[in-house]
Amino acid sequence: MKKILLSIAMLGLFVSTSFSKTYVVGVENINYYPNYTTINGKYAASAGKEILDAFAKDAGITFKYKPYPVARLFSTFLKKKSKLDFKFPDHEYWKGDKKKSFCKKLGYQPVKDALGGINQKCIKFSQYAFQYIDGVMVKKENLGKGQGALKKLGTIRGFTAWDYIGGIKSGKIKIKEANDFQGLLKQISKNRIDGGYMSISGGRHGASQIGLAGKLVYDPALPATKSGYKLSSHKHKDIIEKFDKFLVEKKDMLDEIRKKYKVYNIYKK
């Protein structure tokens, strides 16, 4: 009898694990470590992946990650019959006009008091999985020279330096693009640009990998965006709510992941 009960229990475990629901998460096909990264077409170890994997395990579901170029990821996600269930990272402000246009087609009007005007009944966004700072890194000797010293500003290809959009549009600031953090940091080091606008956690890690740690630094006096990465979906709002609950209930465990990747409380609210 005990053997029969054990066999039934094992069969139940096999069935539950074999038939766990699989969801497709659209991610950026870019090396943006330690925040998130795709290497050779595969979503790889990073703060974002480890947190999402931990949630999937806790919720008894499976996440399959599908990398796309940044611009294509948005267009693929913002379709009524999108092949993607979720997008990470995301934020209400990113491509906000396209999101509101998409929601209008589905019959959802912008909400005046909502973040970015995005109707959460259309696209549901989670709370922050972890924080980030997008700011400017400069050569240490140029620290504190002010925004007027930024004549040539570098960015990662596909990203916009929103904090400097006025100067860019007026022509006071010229933009130079690079494919990744290290390429951008090398341009700063060789004086090809005056500073690089990037994720500061990614910039610091990149500098440490090419022997420039301490030589290239974040200038906190320059305009920067302090925000966080979110998980979003217009298909599975209930799972976004479960993710928010997970972020609260498993905070201690998640803080260890954030500390591991040096994205823990990188700015004070």
Disulfide bonds with the S-S distance in Angstrom:
Cys103-Cys122 2.15
